[in-house]
Amino acid sequence: MKRTLTGLSIAALTITLAAAAVAAQKGKNNRNGTGATPTSASADGDKMELAADPQLQKIQMKFVIDAAKLAKDYERKNDIEGARSCYEQILRVVPHHPEAQKALERIRGEELTKERKKVLVKATEGWQDAGINVLADRPLTIHAEGTWTFAMKQDLDADGMEIPKDLKDFNLGCLVGKIVSVGDTEDSKPFMIGKEVELTPEKPGRLWMRMYDYDPSDNKGLLNVEIQGTFEKGK
């Protein structure tokens, strides 16, 4: 069954490319004085950009068909990274190719639901280990529910208090996170999570979270935080 579906996908891809090439060739005669490369419309309205030269079109088509076959082979072997690389290369050769775009969207959707972990983040503590190791270029979502109490109590004289620099970046009392990589010699820059955020880390590392507050000891409450995506559950 899988072989049949793969064969149909490749056949559909070939037909799509062939139609695009014909449309692009027809558009060659209508090129304006700017020398712009003609584009052809796919069935779903996306634009596929092919070269004006028919010989170059053939090279593009052959590469895309071969790359699509290889991507399907990687997917059968559960090598998502290999499949992703193939689809990305297809888009380099034929920008906005609808089949490659849909495949990458599907892969991302699967990655966003691959793992799930729930943690409690206390308002009274500093940085708290989320218990997961994020992976570079792998998406995840962080969703927080609940309420906590933010408090700031200081004994001041007539000059008042200068707001610390590290409290000017985000809303006071919001949920923030940071990713700490192994061997980091400097503090990792925090990022805002809030009620929900979707992110794709540029580097791997351990996820930590806390309330954004200069001194959390006088706060109250906690948040229920759910993390979904592609990551490693740490100890």
C-alpha positions as a Markdown table, in Angstrom:
| # | Residue | x | y | z |
|---|---|---|---|---|
| 1 | Met | 0.0 | 0.0 | 0.0 |
| 2 | Lys | 2.8 | 2.4 | 0.9 |
| 3 | Arg | 4.6 | 1.7 | -2.4 |
| 4 | Thr | 1.4 | 2.4 | -4.3 |
| 5 | Leu | 0.9 | 5.7 | -2.4 |
| 6 | Thr | 4.5 | 6.7 | -3.0 |
| 7 | Gly | 4.1 | 5.9 | -6.8 |
| 8 | Leu | 1.0 | 8.0 | -7.0 |
| 9 | Ser | 2.7 | 10.9 | -5.2 |
| 10 | Ile | 5.7 | 10.8 | -7.5 |
| 11 | Ala | 3.4 | 10.6 | -10.6 |
| 12 | Ala | 1.4 | 13.6 | -9.4 |
| 13 | Leu | 4.6 | 15.4 | -8.8 |
| 14 | Thr | 5.8 | 14.7 | -12.3 |
| 15 | Ile | 2.5 | 15.8 | -13.8 |
| 16 | Thr | 2.6 | 19.0 | -11.8 |
| 17 | Leu | 6.1 | 19.8 | -12.9 |
| 18 | Ala | 5.4 | 19.0 | -16.5 |
| 19 | Ala | 2.4 | 21.3 | -16.5 |
| 20 | Ala | 4.4 | 24.0 | -14.9 |
| 21 | Ala | 7.1 | 23.7 | -17.5 |
| 22 | Val | 4.6 | 24.0 | -20.4 |
| 23 | Ala | 3.1 | 27.1 | -18.8 |
| 24 | Ala | 6.5 | 28.6 | -18.2 |
| 25 | Gln | 7.5 | 27.9 | -21.8 |
| 26 | Lys | 4.4 | 29.6 | -23.1 |
| 27 | Gly | 5.2 | 32.5 | -20.8 |
| 28 | Lys | 8.6 | 32.8 | -22.4 |
| 29 | Asn | 7.2 | 34.6 | -25.4 |
| 30 | Asn | 5.4 | 37.1 | -23.1 |
| 31 | Arg | 8.5 | 38.2 | -21.2 |
| 32 | Asn | 8.7 | 41.9 | -20.7 |
| 33 | Gly | 11.7 | 44.1 | -21.3 |
| 34 | Thr | 12.9 | 43.7 | -17.7 |
| 35 | Gly | 14.1 | 40.1 | -18.5 |
| 36 | Ala | 12.1 | 38.7 | -15.6 |
| 37 | Thr | 12.0 | 35.0 | -15.2 |
| 38 | Pro | 8.5 | 33.7 | -16.1 |
| 39 | Thr | 6.4 | 32.0 | -13.4 |
| 40 | Ser | 3.7 | 29.4 | -13.7 |
| 41 | Ala | 0.7 | 28.9 | -11.5 |
| 42 | Ser | 0.0 | 25.6 | -9.9 |
| 43 | Ala | -3.4 | 24.1 | -9.4 |
| 44 | Asp | -3.7 | 25.6 | -5.8 |
| 45 | Gly | -2.7 | 29.1 | -6.8 |
| 46 | Asp | 0.9 | 29.0 | -5.6 |
| 47 | Lys | 3.6 | 30.2 | -7.9 |
| 48 | Met | 6.4 | 27.9 | -9.1 |
| 49 | Glu | 9.4 | 29.7 | -10.7 |
| 50 | Leu | 11.1 | 27.8 | -13.5 |
| 51 | Ala | 13.9 | 28.9 | -15.8 |
| 52 | Ala | 13.0 | 30.3 | -19.2 |
| 53 | Asp | 15.5 | 28.0 | -20.9 |
| 54 | Pro | 13.8 | 24.7 | -21.9 |
| 55 | Gln | 17.0 | 22.7 | -21.3 |
| 56 | Leu | 17.4 | 24.2 | -17.9 |
| 57 | Gln | 13.7 | 23.4 | -17.2 |
| 58 | Lys | 14.4 | 19.7 | -17.9 |
| 59 | Ile | 17.4 | 19.8 | -15.5 |
| 60 | Gln | 15.1 | 21.4 | -12.8 |
| 61 | Met | 12.4 | 18.8 | -13.4 |
| 62 | Lys | 14.8 | 15.8 | -13.3 |
| 63 | Phe | 16.3 | 17.1 | -10.0 |
| 64 | Val | 13.0 | 17.7 | -8.4 |
| 65 | Ile | 11.6 | 14.3 | -9.4 |
| 66 | Asp | 14.7 | 12.5 | -8.2 |
| 67 | Ala | 14.8 | 14.5 | -4.9 |
| 68 | Ala | 11.1 | 13.7 | -4.3 |
| 69 | Lys | 11.8 | 10.0 | -4.7 |
| 70 | Leu | 14.7 | 10.2 | -2.3 |
| 71 | Ala | 12.6 | 12.2 | 0.2 |
| 72 | Lys | 9.9 | 9.5 | 0.1 |
| 73 | Asp | 12.5 | 6.8 | 0.7 |
| 74 | Tyr | 13.9 | 8.7 | 3.7 |
| 75 | Glu | 10.3 | 9.0 | 5.1 |
| 76 | Arg | 9.8 | 5.3 | 4.7 |
| 77 | Lys | 13.0 | 4.8 | 6.8 |
| 78 | Asn | 11.7 | 7.3 | 9.3 |
| 79 | Asp | 14.7 | 9.6 | 8.5 |
| 80 | Ile | 12.8 | 12.9 | 8.9 |
| 81 | Glu | 16.0 | 15.0 | 8.7 |
| 82 | Gly | 16.9 | 13.4 | 5.4 |
| 83 | Ala | 13.4 | 14.0 | 4.0 |
| 84 | Arg | 13.4 | 17.6 | 5.2 |
| 85 | Ser | 16.7 | 18.3 | 3.5 |
| 86 | Cys | 15.4 | 16.9 | 0.2 |
| 87 | Tyr | 12.3 | 19.1 | 0.3 |
| 88 | Glu | 14.3 | 22.1 | 1.2 |
| 89 | Gln | 16.6 | 21.5 | -1.7 |
| 90 | Ile | 13.6 | 21.2 | -4.1 |
| 91 | Leu | 12.5 | 24.6 | -3.0 |
| 92 | Arg | 16.0 | 26.0 | -3.7 |
| 93 | Val | 15.7 | 24.7 | -7.3 |
| 94 | Val | 12.0 | 25.5 | -7.8 |
| 95 | Pro | 10.9 | 28.1 | -5.3 |
| 96 | His | 7.3 | 27.9 | -4.0 |
| 97 | His | 6.9 | 24.3 | -5.3 |
| 98 | Pro | 3.5 | 23.3 | -3.7 |
| 99 | Glu | 4.3 | 19.7 | -3.1 |
| 100 | Ala | 7.5 | 20.4 | -1.3 |
| 101 | Gln | 5.9 | 23.2 | 0.7 |
| 102 | Lys | 3.1 | 20.9 | 1.8 |
| 103 | Ala | 5.5 | 18.2 | 2.8 |
| 104 | Leu | 7.6 | 20.6 | 5.0 |
| 105 | Glu | 4.4 | 21.8 | 6.6 |
| 106 | Arg | 3.3 | 18.3 | 7.3 |
| 107 | Ile | 6.7 | 17.4 | 8.8 |
| 108 | Arg | 6.6 | 20.5 | 11.0 |
| 109 | Gly | 3.1 | 19.6 | 12.2 |
| 110 | Glu | 4.3 | 16.1 | 13.1 |
| 111 | Glu | 7.2 | 17.5 | 15.0 |
| 112 | Leu | 5.0 | 19.9 | 17.0 |
| 113 | Thr | 3.1 | 17.0 | 18.4 |
| 114 | Lys | 5.8 | 14.4 | 18.8 |
| 115 | Glu | 6.5 | 14.8 | 22.5 |
| 116 | Arg | 4.5 | 16.2 | 25.4 |
| 117 | Lys | 5.5 | 17.2 | 29.0 |
| 118 | Lys | 3.7 | 19.0 | 31.8 |
| 119 | Val | 5.5 | 20.9 | 34.5 |
| 120 | Leu | 4.7 | 23.3 | 37.3 |
| 121 | Val | 6.4 | 26.7 | 37.5 |
| 122 | Lys | 6.4 | 28.3 | 40.9 |
| 123 | Ala | 6.1 | 32.1 | 41.3 |
| 124 | Thr | 8.3 | 32.0 | 44.4 |
| 125 | Glu | 11.4 | 30.5 | 42.9 |
| 126 | Gly | 14.1 | 31.6 | 40.4 |
| 127 | Trp | 15.0 | 29.6 | 37.3 |
| 128 | Gln | 13.4 | 26.2 | 37.3 |
| 129 | Asp | 14.4 | 23.2 | 35.2 |
| 130 | Ala | 11.7 | 22.2 | 32.8 |
| 131 | Gly | 13.2 | 18.7 | 32.5 |
| 132 | Ile | 13.6 | 18.7 | 28.7 |
| 133 | Asn | 16.5 | 19.2 | 26.3 |
| 134 | Val | 15.5 | 21.2 | 23.2 |
| 135 | Leu | 17.0 | 20.4 | 19.8 |
| 136 | Ala | 18.3 | 22.8 | 17.3 |
| 137 | Asp | 15.9 | 23.6 | 14.4 |
| 138 | Arg | 13.1 | 21.5 | 16.0 |
| 139 | Pro | 9.8 | 23.3 | 16.8 |
| 140 | Leu | 8.0 | 23.3 | 20.1 |
| 141 | Thr | 5.1 | 25.1 | 21.7 |
| 142 | Ile | 4.9 | 26.2 | 25.4 |
| 143 | His | 1.4 | 26.8 | 26.8 |
| 144 | Ala | 0.8 | 28.1 | 30.3 |
| 145 | Glu | -2.5 | 28.1 | 32.3 |
| 146 | Gly | -3.4 | 29.4 | 35.8 |
| 147 | Thr | -2.6 | 32.6 | 37.7 |
| 148 | Trp | 0.0 | 33.7 | 40.1 |
| 149 | Thr | 0.6 | 36.8 | 42.3 |
| 150 | Phe | 3.4 | 39.2 | 41.5 |
| 151 | Ala | 4.6 | 41.3 | 44.5 |
| 152 | Met | 7.2 | 44.0 | 44.8 |
| 153 | Lys | 7.8 | 45.4 | 48.2 |
| 154 | Gln | 10.7 | 47.7 | 48.9 |
| 155 | Asp | 11.6 | 50.1 | 51.7 |
| 156 | Leu | 12.5 | 53.4 | 49.9 |
| 157 | Asp | 13.7 | 56.9 | 50.7 |
| 158 | Ala | 12.6 | 60.0 | 48.9 |
| 159 | Asp | 14.7 | 59.1 | 45.8 |
| 160 | Gly | 12.6 | 56.1 | 45.1 |
| 161 | Met | 14.0 | 53.1 | 43.3 |
| 162 | Glu | 15.7 | 52.7 | 39.9 |
| 163 | Ile | 14.2 | 50.0 | 37.8 |
| 164 | Pro | 16.9 | 47.3 | 37.3 |
| 165 | Lys | 17.9 | 47.0 | 33.6 |
| 166 | Asp | 17.0 | 43.3 | 33.5 |
| 167 | Leu | 13.4 | 44.2 | 34.4 |
| 168 | Lys | 12.8 | 46.5 | 31.5 |
| 169 | Asp | 12.7 | 43.9 | 28.7 |
| 170 | Phe | 9.4 | 42.1 | 29.5 |
| 171 | Asn | 6.2 | 42.6 | 31.4 |
| 172 | Leu | 6.7 | 42.2 | 35.1 |
| 173 | Gly | 5.3 | 38.9 | 36.4 |
| 174 | Cys | 5.2 | 37.2 | 33.0 |
| 175 | Leu | 6.5 | 33.7 | 32.3 |
| 176 | Val | 10.0 | 33.7 | 30.7 |
| 177 | Gly | 12.3 | 31.0 | 29.6 |
| 178 | Lys | 15.9 | 30.4 | 28.6 |
| 179 | Ile | 17.9 | 27.7 | 26.9 |
| 180 | Val | 21.2 | 26.8 | 28.5 |
| 181 | Ser | 23.6 | 24.8 | 26.2 |
| 182 | Val | 26.3 | 22.6 | 27.6 |
| 183 | Gly | 29.5 | 24.5 | 28.1 |
| 184 | Asp | 27.8 | 27.9 | 28.0 |
| 185 | Thr | 30.2 | 30.4 | 29.7 |
| 186 | Glu | 27.7 | 33.3 | 29.6 |
| 187 | Asp | 24.2 | 33.6 | 30.9 |
| 188 | Ser | 21.7 | 32.7 | 28.2 |
| 189 | Lys | 19.4 | 35.5 | 27.1 |
| 190 | Pro | 15.8 | 35.0 | 28.4 |
| 191 | Phe | 12.8 | 35.1 | 26.0 |
| 192 | Met | 9.2 | 35.8 | 26.8 |
| 193 | Ile | 6.8 | 32.8 | 26.9 |
| 194 | Gly | 3.6 | 34.5 | 28.2 |
| 195 | Lys | 0.4 | 32.4 | 27.9 |
| 196 | Glu | 1.8 | 30.6 | 24.8 |
| 197 | Val | 4.7 | 30.7 | 22.4 |
| 198 | Glu | 5.8 | 28.7 | 19.4 |
| 199 | Leu | 9.6 | 28.7 | 18.8 |
| 200 | Thr | 12.3 | 26.9 | 16.9 |
| 201 | Pro | 15.6 | 27.0 | 18.9 |
| 202 | Glu | 18.7 | 27.9 | 17.0 |
| 203 | Lys | 20.8 | 25.8 | 19.4 |
| 204 | Pro | 20.3 | 22.7 | 21.6 |
| 205 | Gly | 20.1 | 23.0 | 25.4 |
| 206 | Arg | 18.2 | 22.6 | 28.6 |
| 207 | Leu | 15.0 | 24.6 | 29.0 |
| 208 | Trp | 14.5 | 26.7 | 32.2 |
| 209 | Met | 11.5 | 28.8 | 33.2 |
| 210 | Arg | 10.5 | 31.3 | 35.9 |
| 211 | Met | 8.4 | 34.4 | 36.7 |
| 212 | Tyr | 10.0 | 37.6 | 35.4 |
| 213 | Asp | 10.8 | 39.3 | 38.7 |
| 214 | Tyr | 13.8 | 40.8 | 40.4 |
| 215 | Asp | 13.0 | 39.0 | 43.7 |
| 216 | Pro | 10.5 | 36.2 | 43.5 |
| 217 | Ser | 10.5 | 35.2 | 47.1 |
| 218 | Asp | 7.5 | 37.4 | 48.0 |
| 219 | Asn | 5.3 | 36.1 | 45.2 |
| 220 | Lys | 2.5 | 33.5 | 45.4 |
| 221 | Gly | 1.1 | 30.8 | 43.2 |
| 222 | Leu | 2.2 | 28.6 | 40.2 |
| 223 | Leu | 1.4 | 28.0 | 36.6 |
| 224 | Asn | 0.6 | 24.7 | 34.8 |
| 225 | Val | 2.8 | 24.6 | 31.8 |
| 226 | Glu | 2.5 | 22.1 | 28.9 |
| 227 | Ile | 5.4 | 21.7 | 26.4 |
| 228 | Gln | 4.8 | 20.0 | 23.0 |
| 229 | Gly | 7.1 | 19.4 | 20.2 |
| 230 | Thr | 10.3 | 17.6 | 19.3 |
| 231 | Phe | 12.7 | 17.4 | 22.3 |
| 232 | Glu | 14.4 | 15.0 | 24.5 |
| 233 | Lys | 13.0 | 14.3 | 28.0 |
| 234 | Gly | 15.8 | 14.7 | 30.4 |
| 235 | Lys | 16.3 | 13.4 | 33.9 |
